[in-house]
Every structure is written in C-alpha cells, then in structure tokens.
Amino acid sequence: MQRIAFFGGSFDPPHRGHLAIATAAADRFALDQVLFAPVAAQPLKRSATPFLHRYTMTVLATQADPRFVPSLLDAPQAESQGPNYTVDTLVRLRASFAEEIELFTLLGADSWLNIARWHEASHLLTTSDWIVAARPGFLLAAAAQALPPGIVAEQDAVQATLLLHHPGSRVTRVYFLRDTHEDISATALRNAYNHDVTLIPAPVRDYIRKTELYRER
C-alpha cells in the first residue's frame, strides 16, 4: 500500500523550510510520495504571484528528491472562480488512485492552529491522517484546543500524537514532527536581488532572478 502525503500551500516561493518539513515527514513515515501542490487561491491566504510561476518554482525546488512530486491537484479550476478547498482536493486525490492508499496531509503548526476555520473542518479531518511540523515548545494541548467543536481528542505526549474521535467511531491520527519548523518568512524572500542563497534552492533562485518575479515587491 502506498503512503502518500499531500503538502499544499502558496509556495511563493518554495524554500528550504518546505523541503526540510517534507524530508522529515518522508523519512519518519516512510512516505512513497510527498505531493507539493501550489494552491490556486486559498480562502484564508491570498498570493499575488500567478499560479504558473509558483508551480514552475515548485517543480524546480523538488527535483533533488524522487519522493517529492509537484502536483496540479490545487490548480485553478476552469469551472470555478472561487477558492480551492482542501476537503474537496483530498477527496479528489483519494479517488484518483485505483488502489487503497494511506493518505496524510502535511502542514505547519501555524496552519493547524487555524484548522477550525477551514472549510467543512470536521469533515476535512476525516479525509486523511495529519502530520504537523511543530516549533520547539509546541504543546499537544494547544493543538487539541484548535479543533472544531464536536471532535474529542485523546493526547499521547510520549508518541507526540492526537487521536481524534469522530461520530461514527472514525478515528483520525495527528502526528507531530518536533523541531522541524523553520521560521522562514516567504515575504522576506521575495526581493530577487537580496536572497540568502541558503534559504532558496539554487534552481528556484535562478528562476526568480531570470524572470524578475518579485522585482516590484
């Protein structure tokens, strides 16, 4: 059975922090693929950079590890001008595989703390297991408090996991990667003439400079 992680985000631009999180998750959970999926439009966070540029940078950023796969799952939808919702994307993703898969959603702790605001949050949390990249000192109690109403969380501090009990006996597991979250601001990286070479993969940095993508930022 394949083990697949969905890793969505703006990727504006993709940077070392994204790759570090994906590497840690792939290593710990023996993932066959980490799908890097730039989102066309997020309900809670908008990007001014066109999707095609962000997808191209994601392709360039993920070349070094065969487990990393750039994905068009969250590309603009021709039939809709509205935002993409992760719950719909995950349902489409699971349906796209002919065989059974183990599906995870990978995200940072800041995103997890806003999980109750995500579209159809209670349903969303049943669509996959979750891997959360946590900063030092991140507490399971804080993670549990972020859940939408009606979901009971059982904490396992030793294993750094939450077990989410949903109506109907469905259980979702939330795993926490300790000390993997790098405090890198994408906003601070968008000056194409002032990039720290250690923060952005070289192919992405070259693309930004060639296209002058963030020149006006």
C-alpha positions in Angstrom: 0.0 0.0 0.0 1.4 3.4 -1.0 1.9 6.0 1.6 1.1 9.5 0.2 1.3 12.9 1.8 -0.4 15.9 0.4 1.5 19.1 1.1 -0.4 22.2 -0.1 0.5 25.9 0.2 1.2 29.1 -1.7 4.9 28.1 -2.3 5.6 31.8 -3.0 8.4 31.0 -3.2 9.2 27.4 -2.2 12.1 27.4 0.2 14.4 25.4 2.5 11.8 25.2 5.2 9.3 23.5 3.0 11.9 20.9 1.9 13.0 20.3 5.4 9.5 19.6 6.6 8.9 17.3 3.6 12.1 15.4 4.1 11.5 14.9 7.8 8.0 13.6 7.2 9.1 11.3 4.3 11.9 9.8 6.5 9.8 9.3 9.6 6.7 7.9 8.0 8.3 6.0 5.1 6.3 8.0 2.6 6.4 6.9 -1.0 5.4 10.4 -2.3 5.1 13.9 -0.9 2.8 15.8 -3.3 3.8 19.5 -3.4 0.6 21.2 -4.5 0.6 25.0 -5.0 -2.9 26.3 -4.4 -4.6 28.5 -7.0 -6.5 30.5 -4.4 -6.7 29.9 -0.6 -9.7 31.1 1.3 -7.6 32.3 4.3 -4.4 33.5 2.4 -4.1 35.0 -1.0 -1.0 35.1 -3.2 -0.3 37.8 -5.7 2.1 35.7 -7.7 0.4 33.9 -10.7 -0.1 30.2 -10.3 2.1 29.2 -13.2 5.1 30.9 -11.7 4.6 29.2 -8.4 4.1 25.8 -9.9 7.2 26.2 -12.0 9.2 27.1 -8.9 7.8 24.1 -7.1 8.9 21.8 -10.0 12.4 23.3 -9.7 12.5 23.0 -5.9 11.5 19.3 -5.8 14.0 17.9 -8.3 16.5 16.7 -5.8 14.4 14.1 -4.1 12.5 11.5 -6.1 9.9 11.2 -3.3 8.9 14.8 -3.9 6.3 15.2 -6.7 5.0 18.6 -7.9 1.2 18.4 -8.2 -1.6 20.2 -10.1 -4.3 19.0 -7.7 -4.9 22.5 -6.5 -4.5 24.2 -9.8 -7.2 26.8 -10.9 -10.5 25.1 -11.6 -11.9 26.1 -15.0 -15.5 25.7 -13.8 -15.0 27.9 -10.7 -13.6 31.3 -9.9 -13.8 30.7 -6.1 -11.1 29.4 -3.8 -10.0 25.8 -3.6 -11.0 23.9 -0.5 -8.6 21.3 0.9 -11.5 19.0 1.8 -12.5 18.8 -1.9 -8.9 18.3 -3.0 -8.3 15.4 -0.6 -11.5 13.7 -1.8 -10.3 14.0 -5.4 -6.8 12.8 -4.5 -8.0 9.6 -2.8 -10.4 8.9 -5.7 -7.6 9.3 -8.2 -5.9 6.1 -7.0 -7.2 2.8 -8.2 -5.8 1.0 -5.1 -6.1 1.8 -1.4 -3.6 4.3 -0.1 -2.5 5.6 3.2 -3.1 9.3 2.9 -1.6 12.1 5.1 -1.9 15.8 5.0 1.3 17.7 5.8 1.2 21.2 7.2 2.9 23.6 9.6 1.8 24.3 13.2 0.5 27.8 12.4 -1.8 26.4 9.8 -3.0 23.7 12.2 -3.9 26.3 14.9 -6.4 27.7 12.4 -7.9 24.3 11.4 -11.3 25.1 12.8 -11.6 28.0 10.3 -11.0 25.7 7.3 -14.0 24.9 5.0 -16.0 21.9 6.4 -13.3 21.4 9.1 -15.0 18.5 10.9 -15.4 16.6 7.6 -11.9 17.6 6.5 -10.3 16.0 9.5 -11.8 12.6 8.5 -10.3 12.6 5.0 -6.8 11.7 5.9 -4.4 11.4 8.8 -2.3 14.5 9.5 1.4 15.4 10.0 2.1 18.7 11.7 5.5 20.3 11.7 5.8 21.9 15.1 8.1 24.5 16.5 10.0 23.9 19.7 7.7 24.1 22.7 4.5 23.4 20.7 2.0 21.7 23.1 -0.4 18.9 22.3 -3.0 20.8 24.5 -2.8 23.8 22.2 -3.2 21.5 19.2 -6.3 19.9 20.7 -7.8 23.3 21.6 -7.6 24.3 18.0 -10.0 21.6 16.9 -13.6 22.4 15.7 -16.4 21.6 18.2 -17.6 18.0 18.4 -14.3 16.3 18.0 -12.8 14.6 21.0 -9.0 14.5 21.1 -7.0 11.8 23.0 -3.5 13.0 23.7 -0.4 10.8 23.7 2.5 13.0 24.7 5.1 10.2 24.5 4.3 9.5 20.9 3.5 13.1 20.1 0.1 12.3 18.6 -3.5 13.1 18.9 -6.2 10.6 18.3 -9.4 12.4 17.0 -12.6 10.5 17.7 -15.4 11.4 15.3 -19.0 10.5 15.4 -19.5 7.0 13.9 -16.3 5.6 15.5 -14.0 7.1 12.8 -10.5 7.8 14.3 -8.0 10.2 12.7 -4.4 10.3 13.8 -2.5 13.6 14.0 1.3 13.2 14.3 3.7 16.0 15.3 7.2 16.4 13.9 9.2 18.0 16.7 11.6 20.8 16.0 11.3 20.7 12.2 9.5 24.0 11.6 12.0 26.6 10.3 10.9 30.2 10.9 11.4 31.4 7.3 9.3 34.2 6.0 8.3 33.9 2.4 7.6 37.6 2.3 11.2 38.3 3.3 12.4 36.1 0.4 10.6 37.9 -2.4 13.3 40.5 -3.2 15.0 38.9 -6.1 18.2 40.8 -5.5 18.6 40.1 -1.8 18.2 36.3 -1.5 20.2 34.4 1.1 21.5 31.5 -1.0 21.0 29.1 1.8 17.2 29.7 2.0 16.1 29.0 -1.5 17.1 26.1 -3.8 19.5 27.3 -6.5 17.2 26.5 -9.4 14.4 28.5 -7.8 16.7 31.4 -7.1 17.9 31.4 -10.7 14.3 31.4 -12.0 13.4 34.3 -9.7 16.3 36.4 -10.9 15.8 35.5 -14.6 12.1 36.4 -14.5 12.5 39.3 -12.1 9.4 37.8 -10.5 9.5 39.8 -7.3 11.1 43.0 -8.6 8.1 45.2 -7.8 7.5 43.7 -4.3 
